[in-house]
Amino acid sequence: MLHVRKGRLYFYVENQGVYQWSTLPDGDDSPVFGRYECRGRWAGEGVTLSEHLILACLFEAIICHARYGARVTWLDEDEFNLITRTIPPLAIPPWRWCETRFFAGRGAFMCATENGEVNGKQGYSIHIGAKTDHPLQFLKPYLDDRWEYVAV
């Protein structure tokens, strides 16, 4: 629900209430601010409202509405980099919330967060989605029992 409080327009909350976003109630494309657990100080997200809304639409489409997709909690950096050759990063800075980065290309969409290092390699949690199964066929060589969800 949209509402203005203390000079900020509250417009988006992560589905578990972990993170909240706001903007200024006036201007053409105001900056976006975020904070954890809907309390504390607001911090600049480094994106404008229009950029944030693009990312929010992608996030909701990938996580909630994509008929086809895949999800893995831990994917090492080498495999992650191979996937990003097909689904390149968007030219919009990541969300500060979990440093979530967004990718799109060839009909596939992805959001990814870093999970720390194991044996000197960075790991990633990724969600991939698409409207049809065709854009996801490139994933088949990577899919194994580590993937919690696969609809390809």
OpenMM code with the backbone's topology and positions (N, CA, C; nanometers):
from openmm import Vec3, app, unit

residues = "MET LEU HIS VAL ARG LYS GLY ARG LEU TYR PHE TYR VAL GLU ASN GLN GLY VAL TYR GLN TRP SER THR LEU PRO ASP GLY ASP ASP SER PRO VAL PHE GLY ARG TYR GLU CYS ARG GLY ARG TRP ALA GLY GLU GLY VAL THR LEU SER GLU HIS LEU ILE LEU ALA CYS LEU PHE GLU ALA ILE ILE CYS HIS ALA ARG TYR GLY ALA ARG VAL THR TRP LEU ASP GLU ASP GLU PHE ASN LEU ILE THR ARG THR ILE PRO PRO LEU ALA ILE PRO PRO TRP ARG TRP CYS GLU THR ARG PHE PHE ALA GLY ARG GLY ALA PHE MET CYS ALA THR GLU ASN GLY GLU VAL ASN GLY LYS GLN GLY TYR SER ILE HIS ILE GLY ALA LYS THR ASP HIS PRO LEU GLN PHE LEU LYS PRO TYR LEU ASP ASP ARG TRP GLU TYR VAL ALA VAL".split()
positions = [
    Vec3(0.0834, -0.1163, 0.0000),
    Vec3(0.0000, 0.0000, 0.0000),
    Vec3(0.0889, 0.1239, 0.0000),
    Vec3(0.0574, 0.2134, -0.0887),
    Vec3(0.1305, 0.3394, -0.0951),
    Vec3(0.0854, 0.4317, 0.0165),
    Vec3(0.1817, 0.4951, 0.0806),
    Vec3(0.1480, 0.6005, 0.1751),
    Vec3(0.2706, 0.6890, 0.1966),
    Vec3(0.2416, 0.8139, 0.2343),
    Vec3(0.3483, 0.9103, 0.2612),
    Vec3(0.3581, 0.9278, 0.4119),
    Vec3(0.4808, 0.9172, 0.4615),
    Vec3(0.5050, 0.9369, 0.6038),
    Vec3(0.6408, 1.0017, 0.6222),
    Vec3(0.6437, 1.1063, 0.6999),
    Vec3(0.7668, 1.1798, 0.7288),
    Vec3(0.8420, 1.2187, 0.6016),
    Vec3(0.7663, 1.2640, 0.5013),
    Vec3(0.8254, 1.3146, 0.3785),
    Vec3(0.8734, 1.2097, 0.2807),
    Vec3(0.8354, 1.0845, 0.3014),
    Vec3(0.8748, 0.9765, 0.2101),
    Vec3(0.7512, 0.9004, 0.1614),
    Vec3(0.7563, 0.8618, 0.0346),
    Vec3(0.6524, 0.7774, -0.0225),
    Vec3(0.6976, 0.6322, -0.0093),
    Vec3(0.6301, 0.5561, 0.0767),
    Vec3(0.6596, 0.4140, 0.0952),
    Vec3(0.5888, 0.3393, -0.0170),
    Vec3(0.6649, 0.2612, -0.0941),
    Vec3(0.6014, 0.2000, -0.2113),
    Vec3(0.6296, 0.0521, -0.2318),
    Vec3(0.7254, -0.0078, -0.1618),
    Vec3(0.7541, -0.1492, -0.1883),
    Vec3(0.8187, -0.2110, -0.0654),
    Vec3(0.7740, -0.3318, -0.0297),
    Vec3(0.8309, -0.4068, 0.0822),
    Vec3(0.8559, -0.5490, 0.0353),
    Vec3(0.9723, -0.6004, 0.0677),
    Vec3(1.0037, -0.7405, 0.0374),
    Vec3(0.8974, -0.8268, 0.1039),
    Vec3(0.8606, -0.9391, 0.0424),
    Vec3(0.7420, -1.0142, 0.0833),
    Vec3(0.7433, -1.0644, 0.2275),
    Vec3(0.8604, -1.0740, 0.2909),
    Vec3(0.8652, -1.1166, 0.4303),
    Vec3(0.8894, -0.9987, 0.5249),
    Vec3(0.8863, -0.8779, 0.4709),
    Vec3(0.9041, -0.7585, 0.5516),
    Vec3(1.0477, -0.7314, 0.5929),
    Vec3(1.1424, -0.7977, 0.5281),
    Vec3(1.2835, -0.7826, 0.5630),
    Vec3(1.3403, -0.6501, 0.5137),
    Vec3(1.2896, -0.6001, 0.4017),
    Vec3(1.3458, -0.4788, 0.3433),
    Vec3(1.2336, -0.3935, 0.2872),
    Vec3(1.2521, -0.2616, 0.2968),
    Vec3(1.1487, -0.1670, 0.2545),
    Vec3(1.2130, -0.0574, 0.1698),
    Vec3(1.1383, -0.0103, 0.0702),
    Vec3(1.1867, 0.0959, -0.0170),
    Vec3(1.0922, 0.2162, -0.0112),
    Vec3(1.1520, 0.3337, -0.0287),
    Vec3(1.0744, 0.4574, -0.0340),
    Vec3(1.1389, 0.5506, -0.1354),
    Vec3(1.0672, 0.6569, -0.1661),
    Vec3(1.1185, 0.7614, -0.2539),
    Vec3(1.0612, 0.8939, -0.2047),
    Vec3(1.0985, 0.9991, -0.2708),
    Vec3(1.0425, 1.1301, -0.2376),
    Vec3(0.9085, 1.1439, -0.3087),
    Vec3(0.8116, 1.2096, -0.2480),
    Vec3(0.6784, 1.2150, -0.3073),
    Vec3(0.6650, 1.3084, -0.4271),
    Vec3(0.7702, 1.3813, -0.4625),
    Vec3(0.7612, 1.4698, -0.5782),
    Vec3(0.8843, 1.4512, -0.6659),
    Vec3(0.8782, 1.5067, -0.7858),
    Vec3(0.9881, 1.4932, -0.8801),
    Vec3(0.9525, 1.3962, -0.9919),
    Vec3(1.0270, 1.4052, -1.1009),
    Vec3(0.9985, 1.3208, -1.2173),
    Vec3(1.0490, 1.1779, -1.2018),
    Vec3(1.1657, 1.1600, -1.1453),
    Vec3(1.2246, 1.0270, -1.1294),
    Vec3(1.3154, 1.0317, -1.0063),
    Vec3(1.2520, 1.0397, -0.8913),
    Vec3(1.3214, 1.0616, -0.7645),
    Vec3(1.4119, 0.9452, -0.7267),
    Vec3(1.5101, 0.9707, -0.6403),
    Vec3(1.5966, 0.8627, -0.5929),
    Vec3(1.5194, 0.7689, -0.5002),
    Vec3(1.5695, 0.6457, -0.4907),
    Vec3(1.5081, 0.5443, -0.4054),
    Vec3(1.5964, 0.5226, -0.2832),
    Vec3(1.5310, 0.4986, -0.1697),
    Vec3(1.5992, 0.4721, -0.0433),
    Vec3(1.5509, 0.3386, 0.0111),
    Vec3(1.6345, 0.2725, 0.0865),
    Vec3(1.5953, 0.1446, 0.1437),
    Vec3(1.6402, 0.1321, 0.2878),
    Vec3(1.5768, 0.0366, 0.3585),
    Vec3(1.6175, 0.0067, 0.4952),
    Vec3(1.5722, -0.1347, 0.5307),
    Vec3(1.6463, -0.1935, 0.6259),
    Vec3(1.6166, -0.3291, 0.6707),
    Vec3(1.5088, -0.3294, 0.7767),
    Vec3(1.4265, -0.4334, 0.7707),
    Vec3(1.3223, -0.4617, 0.8690),
    Vec3(1.2297, -0.3442, 0.8961),
    Vec3(1.2108, -0.2596, 0.7960),
    Vec3(1.1149, -0.1495, 0.8017),
    Vec3(1.1382, -0.0550, 0.9189),
    Vec3(1.2635, -0.0433, 0.9601),
    Vec3(1.2960, 0.0523, 1.0665),
    Vec3(1.4410, 0.0958, 1.0469),
    Vec3(1.4804, 0.1931, 1.1237),
    Vec3(1.6175, 0.2416, 1.1140),
    Vec3(1.6312, 0.3509, 1.0092),
    Vec3(1.7543, 0.3840, 0.9795),
    Vec3(1.7833, 0.4928, 0.8859),
    Vec3(1.7671, 0.4468, 0.7413),
    Vec3(1.7177, 0.5385, 0.6608),
    Vec3(1.7075, 0.5153, 0.5176),
    Vec3(1.8450, 0.5389, 0.4549),
    Vec3(1.8802, 0.4573, 0.3573),
    Vec3(2.0062, 0.4741, 0.2838),
    Vec3(1.9755, 0.4803, 0.1353),
    Vec3(2.0479, 0.5639, 0.0631),
    Vec3(2.0293, 0.5735, -0.0811),
    Vec3(2.0610, 0.4418, -0.1492),
    Vec3(1.9765, 0.4036, -0.2420),
    Vec3(1.9943, 0.2782, -0.3153),
    Vec3(2.0813, 0.2947, -0.4397),
    Vec3(2.1041, 0.4186, -0.4815),
    Vec3(2.1844, 0.4401, -0.6012),
    Vec3(2.1087, 0.4203, -0.7314),
    Vec3(1.9756, 0.4170, -0.7220),
    Vec3(1.8915, 0.4046, -0.8412),
    Vec3(1.7772, 0.5052, -0.8328),
    Vec3(1.7188, 0.5327, -0.9465),
    Vec3(1.6002, 0.6171, -0.9522),
    Vec3(1.4756, 0.5301, -0.9380),
    Vec3(1.3622, 0.5948, -0.9201),
    Vec3(1.2374, 0.5213, -0.9063),
    Vec3(1.2096, 0.4351, -1.0288),
    Vec3(1.2285, 0.4895, -1.1481),
    Vec3(1.2009, 0.4097, -1.2686),
    Vec3(1.2932, 0.2888, -1.2773),
    Vec3(1.4201, 0.3035, -1.2401),
    Vec3(1.5122, 0.1888, -1.2418),
    Vec3(1.4692, 0.0833, -1.1394),
    Vec3(1.4335, 0.1300, -1.0208),
    Vec3(1.3900, 0.0355, -0.9177),
    Vec3(1.2643, -0.0400, -0.9617),
    Vec3(1.1712, 0.0301, -1.0227),
    Vec3(1.0472, -0.0353, -1.0653),
    Vec3(1.0721, -0.1402, -1.1722),
    Vec3(1.1682, -0.1164, -1.2606),
    Vec3(1.2066, -0.2184, -1.3593),
    Vec3(1.2563, -0.3428, -1.2866),
    Vec3(1.3454, -0.3228, -1.1879),
    Vec3(1.4002, -0.4363, -1.1134),
    Vec3(1.2925, -0.5074, -1.0320),
    Vec3(1.2022, -0.4323, -0.9722),
    Vec3(1.0947, -0.4932, -0.8934),
    Vec3(1.0039, -0.5784, -0.9826),
    Vec3(0.9740, -0.5291, -1.1016),
    Vec3(0.8919, -0.6070, -1.1951),
    Vec3(0.9633, -0.7351, -1.2354),
    Vec3(1.0929, -0.7257, -1.2629),
    Vec3(1.1700, -0.8458, -1.2967),
    Vec3(1.1723, -0.9435, -1.1799),
    Vec3(1.1970, -0.8927, -1.0605),
    Vec3(1.2019, -0.9780, -0.9418),
    Vec3(1.0707, -1.0540, -0.9240),
    Vec3(0.9594, -0.9828, -0.9282),
    Vec3(0.8293, -1.0466, -0.9107),
    Vec3(0.8003, -1.1466, -1.0228),
    Vec3(0.8365, -1.1115, -1.1460),
    Vec3(0.8146, -1.2023, -1.2588),
    Vec3(0.8955, -1.3301, -1.2429),
    Vec3(1.0219, -1.3170, -1.2058),
    Vec3(1.1092, -1.4339, -1.1918),
    Vec3(1.0657, -1.5205, -1.0739),
    Vec3(1.0464, -1.4607, -0.9591),
    Vec3(1.0188, -1.5350, -0.8359),
    Vec3(0.8761, -1.5894, -0.8308),
    Vec3(0.7800, -1.5116, -0.8773),
    Vec3(0.6394, -1.5468, -0.8559),
    Vec3(0.5610, -1.5883, -0.9799),
    Vec3(0.5992, -1.5391, -1.0974),
    Vec3(0.5098, -1.5557, -1.2115),
    Vec3(0.5674, -1.6310, -1.3307),
    Vec3(0.6971, -1.6588, -1.3312),
    Vec3(0.7552, -1.7281, -1.4463),
    Vec3(0.7069, -1.8731, -1.4496),
    Vec3(0.6506, -1.9112, -1.5599),
    Vec3(0.6005, -2.0486, -1.5749),
    Vec3(0.7166, -2.1474, -1.5859),
    Vec3(0.8262, -2.1024, -1.6425),
    Vec3(0.9452, -2.1858, -1.6592),
    Vec3(1.0602, -2.1221, -1.5840),
    Vec3(1.1449, -2.2045, -1.5242),
    Vec3(1.2569, -2.1473, -1.4516),
    Vec3(1.3377, -2.2510, -1.3774),
    Vec3(1.4324, -2.2013, -1.2999),
    Vec3(1.5182, -2.2869, -1.2183),
    Vec3(1.5717, -2.2049, -1.1020),
    Vec3(1.6019, -2.2765, -0.9917),
    Vec3(1.6531, -2.2097, -0.8724),
    Vec3(1.7586, -2.2985, -0.8072),
    Vec3(1.8687, -2.2352, -0.7686),
    Vec3(1.9740, -2.3063, -0.6965),
    Vec3(2.0257, -2.2146, -0.5859),
    Vec3(2.0505, -2.2718, -0.4689),
    Vec3(2.0987, -2.1938, -0.3552),
    Vec3(2.2493, -2.1729, -0.3611),
    Vec3(2.3214, -2.2683, -0.4174),
    Vec3(2.4672, -2.2552, -0.4239),
    Vec3(2.5154, -2.2962, -0.5626),
    Vec3(2.5732, -2.2001, -0.6328),
    Vec3(2.6347, -2.2243, -0.7626),
    Vec3(2.7698, -2.1562, -0.7590),
    Vec3(2.8764, -2.2281, -0.7938),
    Vec3(3.0079, -2.1656, -0.7822),
    Vec3(3.0299, -2.0608, -0.8915),
    Vec3(3.1296, -1.9792, -0.8690),
    Vec3(3.1560, -1.8631, -0.9531),
    Vec3(3.1802, -1.9000, -1.0990),
    Vec3(3.2480, -2.0098, -1.1251),
    Vec3(3.2751, -2.0500, -1.2638),
    Vec3(3.1459, -2.0798, -1.3389),
    Vec3(3.0574, -2.1573, -1.2768),
    Vec3(2.9293, -2.1886, -1.3411),
    Vec3(2.8422, -2.0636, -1.3545),
    Vec3(2.8440, -1.9817, -1.2517),
    Vec3(2.7691, -1.8565, -1.2561),
    Vec3(2.8147, -1.7718, -1.3750),
    Vec3(2.9441, -1.7584, -1.3926),
    Vec3(2.9979, -1.6792, -1.5034),
    Vec3(2.9605, -1.7377, -1.6387),
    Vec3(2.9534, -1.8693, -1.6502),
    Vec3(2.9098, -1.9310, -1.7766),
    Vec3(2.7639, -1.8957, -1.8069),
    Vec3(2.6795, -1.8978, -1.7060),
    Vec3(2.5384, -1.8640, -1.7257),
    Vec3(2.5230, -1.7173, -1.7644),
    Vec3(2.6045, -1.6292, -1.7052),
    Vec3(2.5913, -1.4869, -1.7375),
    Vec3(2.6428, -1.4533, -1.8776),
    Vec3(2.7040, -1.5476, -1.9444),
    Vec3(2.7372, -1.5260, -2.0865),
    Vec3(2.6110, -1.5283, -2.1718),
    Vec3(2.5122, -1.6055, -2.1283),
    Vec3(2.3855, -1.6136, -2.1998),
    Vec3(2.2855, -1.5112, -2.1474),
    Vec3(2.2867, -1.4896, -2.0160),
    Vec3(2.1962, -1.3924, -1.9544),
    Vec3(2.2841, -1.2816, -1.8959),
    Vec3(2.3124, -1.1762, -1.9725),
    Vec3(2.4042, -1.0718, -1.9256),
    Vec3(2.3412, -0.9790, -1.8213),
    Vec3(2.4252, -0.9099, -1.7446),
    Vec3(2.3727, -0.8181, -1.6420),
    Vec3(2.3045, -0.6973, -1.7042),
    Vec3(2.2040, -0.6481, -1.6334),
    Vec3(2.1388, -0.5237, -1.6734),
    Vec3(2.2283, -0.4063, -1.6358),
    Vec3(2.2126, -0.2980, -1.7064),
    Vec3(2.2912, -0.1771, -1.6795),
    Vec3(2.2226, -0.0906, -1.5745),
    Vec3(2.1739, -0.1553, -1.4691),
    Vec3(2.1123, -0.0871, -1.3552),
    Vec3(2.1849, -0.1396, -1.2324),
    Vec3(2.2262, -0.0522, -1.1418),
    Vec3(2.2958, -0.1005, -1.0218),
    Vec3(2.2118, -0.2014, -0.9441),
    Vec3(2.2762, -0.2903, -0.8684),
    Vec3(2.2021, -0.3901, -0.7901),
    Vec3(2.1265, -0.3274, -0.6746),
    Vec3(2.0294, -0.4027, -0.6240),
    Vec3(1.9640, -0.3639, -0.5001),
    Vec3(2.0643, -0.3771, -0.3867),
    Vec3(2.0562, -0.2914, -0.2876),
    Vec3(2.1378, -0.3080, -0.1681),
    Vec3(2.0894, -0.4281, -0.0881),
    Vec3(1.9603, -0.4571, -0.0940),
    Vec3(1.9042, -0.5724, -0.0242),
    Vec3(1.9676, -0.6993, -0.0801),
    Vec3(2.0492, -0.7618, -0.0017),
    Vec3(2.1211, -0.8846, -0.0390),
    Vec3(2.2113, -0.8658, -0.1613),
    Vec3(2.2403, -0.7405, -0.1961),
    Vec3(2.3208, -0.7128, -0.3160),
    Vec3(2.2661, -0.7905, -0.4357),
    Vec3(2.1357, -0.7878, -0.4512),
    Vec3(2.0682, -0.8609, -0.5583),
    Vec3(2.0957, -0.7950, -0.6924),
    Vec3(2.1538, -0.8739, -0.7838),
    Vec3(2.1834, -0.8256, -0.9183),
    Vec3(2.0852, -0.8887, -1.0167),
    Vec3(2.0608, -0.8180, -1.1257),
    Vec3(1.9617, -0.8612, -1.2234),
    Vec3(2.0244, -0.8772, -1.3612),
    Vec3(1.9718, -0.9751, -1.4347),
    Vec3(2.0258, -1.0137, -1.5644),
    Vec3(1.9092, -1.0403, -1.6593),
    Vec3(1.9296, -1.0129, -1.7880),
    Vec3(1.8253, -1.0386, -1.8870),
    Vec3(1.8886, -1.0554, -2.0237),
    Vec3(1.8372, -1.1513, -2.0984),
    Vec3(1.8835, -1.1700, -2.2353),
    Vec3(1.8252, -1.2942, -2.2980),
    Vec3(1.7985, -1.2856, -2.4278),
    Vec3(1.7509, -1.3991, -2.5072),
    Vec3(1.6247, -1.4638, -2.4503),
    Vec3(1.5403, -1.3813, -2.3882),
    Vec3(1.4135, -1.4304, -2.3353),
    Vec3(1.4214, -1.4887, -2.1949),
    Vec3(1.5392, -1.4843, -2.1332),
    Vec3(1.5559, -1.5362, -1.9967),
    Vec3(1.5897, -1.4211, -1.9024),
    Vec3(1.5483, -1.4358, -1.7789),
    Vec3(1.5695, -1.3334, -1.6770),
    Vec3(1.6239, -1.4007, -1.5519),
    Vec3(1.7116, -1.3298, -1.4792),
    Vec3(1.7739, -1.3900, -1.3629),
    Vec3(1.7991, -1.2844, -1.2561),
    Vec3(1.7847, -1.3248, -1.1304),
    Vec3(1.8331, -1.2434, -1.0190),
    Vec3(1.9283, -1.3320, -0.9389),
    Vec3(2.0329, -1.2697, -0.8874),
    Vec3(2.1377, -1.3451, -0.8191),
    Vec3(2.1898, -1.2689, -0.6989),
    Vec3(2.2246, -1.3441, -0.5946),
    Vec3(2.2880, -1.2866, -0.4765),
    Vec3(2.4113, -1.3695, -0.4419),
    Vec3(2.5112, -1.3032, -0.3862),
    Vec3(2.6317, -1.3737, -0.3435),
    Vec3(2.6039, -1.4471, -0.2134),
    Vec3(2.6636, -1.5665, -0.1986),
    Vec3(2.6450, -1.6483, -0.0785),
    Vec3(2.7721, -1.6684, 0.0012),
    Vec3(2.8763, -1.5930, -0.0261),
    Vec3(3.0019, -1.6122, 0.0446),
    Vec3(3.0940, -1.7091, -0.0283),
    Vec3(3.2048, -1.7409, 0.0353),
    Vec3(3.3055, -1.8264, -0.0279),
    Vec3(3.3138, -1.9631, 0.0379),
    Vec3(3.3407, -2.0637, -0.0438),
    Vec3(3.3704, -2.1993, 0.0008),
    Vec3(3.4902, -2.2457, -0.0796),
    Vec3(3.5929, -2.2907, -0.0106),
    Vec3(3.7162, -2.3359, -0.0762),
    Vec3(3.7718, -2.2312, -0.1717),
    Vec3(3.7623, -2.1046, -0.1312),
    Vec3(3.8183, -1.9961, -0.2106),
    Vec3(3.7369, -1.9553, -0.3320),
    Vec3(3.6175, -2.0114, -0.3481),
    Vec3(3.5320, -1.9752, -0.4614),
    Vec3(3.4046, -1.9096, -0.4117),
    Vec3(3.3689, -1.8002, -0.4770),
    Vec3(3.2446, -1.7301, -0.4461),
    Vec3(3.1273, -1.8156, -0.4906),
    Vec3(3.0223, -1.8205, -0.4094),
    Vec3(2.9011, -1.8919, -0.4459),
    Vec3(2.7861, -1.7953, -0.4665),
    Vec3(2.6882, -1.8379, -0.5437),
    Vec3(2.5730, -1.7542, -0.5774),
    Vec3(2.4441, -1.8325, -0.5598),
    Vec3(2.3419, -1.7613, -0.5169),
    Vec3(2.2060, -1.8118, -0.5163),
    Vec3(2.1371, -1.7453, -0.6351),
    Vec3(2.0780, -1.8251, -0.7241),
    Vec3(2.0167, -1.7661, -0.8430),
    Vec3(1.8755, -1.8190, -0.8658),
    Vec3(1.7953, -1.7332, -0.9216),
    Vec3(1.6598, -1.7644, -0.9674),
    Vec3(1.6551, -1.7224, -1.1137),
    Vec3(1.6117, -1.8140, -1.1989),
    Vec3(1.6022, -1.7864, -1.3422),
    Vec3(1.4586, -1.8116, -1.3847),
    Vec3(1.4059, -1.7257, -1.4711),
    Vec3(1.2701, -1.7436, -1.5195),
    Vec3(1.2557, -1.7049, -1.6650),
    Vec3(1.1511, -1.7580, -1.7279),
    Vec3(1.1205, -1.7263, -1.8674),
    Vec3(0.9731, -1.7550, -1.8933),
    Vec3(0.9213, -1.6943, -1.9967),
    Vec3(0.7803, -1.7128, -2.0336),
    Vec3(0.7571, -1.8497, -2.0976),
    Vec3(0.8568, -1.8961, -2.1746),
    Vec3(0.8498, -2.0280, -2.2370),
    Vec3(0.9750, -2.1066, -2.1987),
    Vec3(0.9789, -2.2343, -2.2310),
    Vec3(1.0965, -2.3143, -2.1963),
    Vec3(1.2135, -2.2952, -2.2921),
    Vec3(1.1876, -2.2462, -2.4108),
    Vec3(1.2931, -2.2327, -2.5121),
    Vec3(1.4152, -2.1515, -2.4653),
    Vec3(1.3972, -2.0327, -2.4043),
    Vec3(1.5145, -1.9549, -2.3638),
    Vec3(1.6010, -2.0220, -2.2567),
    Vec3(1.5486, -2.1269, -2.1926),
    Vec3(1.6215, -2.1912, -2.0837),
    Vec3(1.6903, -2.3212, -2.1235),
    Vec3(1.6827, -2.3571, -2.2486),
    Vec3(1.7443, -2.4825, -2.2921),
    Vec3(1.8956, -2.4839, -2.2708),
    Vec3(1.9591, -2.3677, -2.2755),
    Vec3(2.1040, -2.3603, -2.2551),
    Vec3(2.1440, -2.4079, -2.1148),
    Vec3(2.0494, -2.4078, -2.0195),
    Vec3(2.0782, -2.4475, -1.8811),
    Vec3(2.0961, -2.5976, -1.8631),
    Vec3(2.0448, -2.6782, -1.9513),
    Vec3(2.0413, -2.8229, -1.9310),
    Vec3(2.1756, -2.8837, -1.8913),
    Vec3(2.2882, -2.8421, -1.9489),
    Vec3(2.4160, -2.9019, -1.9058),
    Vec3(2.4537, -2.8693, -1.7605),
    Vec3(2.3953, -2.7656, -1.7024),
    Vec3(2.4291, -2.7247, -1.5660),
    Vec3(2.3368, -2.7849, -1.4608),
    Vec3(2.2216, -2.8350, -1.5033),
    Vec3(2.1201, -2.8813, -1.4093),
    Vec3(2.1568, -3.0183, -1.3515),
    Vec3(2.1558, -3.0254, -1.2192),
    Vec3(2.1814, -3.1514, -1.1496),
    Vec3(2.1055, -3.1476, -1.0181),
    Vec3(2.1384, -3.2374, -0.9265),
    Vec3(2.0618, -3.2471, -0.8019),
    Vec3(2.0819, -3.1298, -0.7053),
    Vec3(2.1729, -3.0391, -0.7347),
    Vec3(2.1897, -2.9190, -0.6515),
    Vec3(2.0750, -2.8207, -0.6717),
    Vec3(2.0107, -2.8251, -0.7851),
    Vec3(1.9043, -2.7297, -0.8188),
    Vec3(1.7762, -2.7717, -0.7462),
    Vec3(1.7238, -2.6808, -0.6647),
    Vec3(1.6041, -2.7107, -0.5858),
    Vec3(1.4758, -2.7104, -0.6691),
    Vec3(1.4782, -2.6352, -0.7764),
    Vec3(1.3592, -2.6235, -0.8606),
    Vec3(1.4050, -2.6169, -1.0056),
    Vec3(1.3395, -2.6975, -1.0891),
    Vec3(1.3679, -2.6955, -1.2324),
    Vec3(1.2380, -2.7152, -1.3076),
    Vec3(1.2044, -2.6223, -1.3955),
    Vec3(1.0904, -2.6335, -1.4863),
    Vec3(1.1388, -2.5842, -1.6224),
    Vec3(1.2107, -2.6720, -1.6907),
    Vec3(1.2718, -2.6384, -1.8194),
    Vec3(1.2250, -2.7377, -1.9238),
] * unit.nanometer
topology = app.Topology()
chain = topology.addChain("A")
for resn in residues:
    res = topology.addResidue(resn, chain)
    for name in ("N", "CA", "C"):
        topology.addAtom(name, app.Element.getBySymbol(name[0]), res)
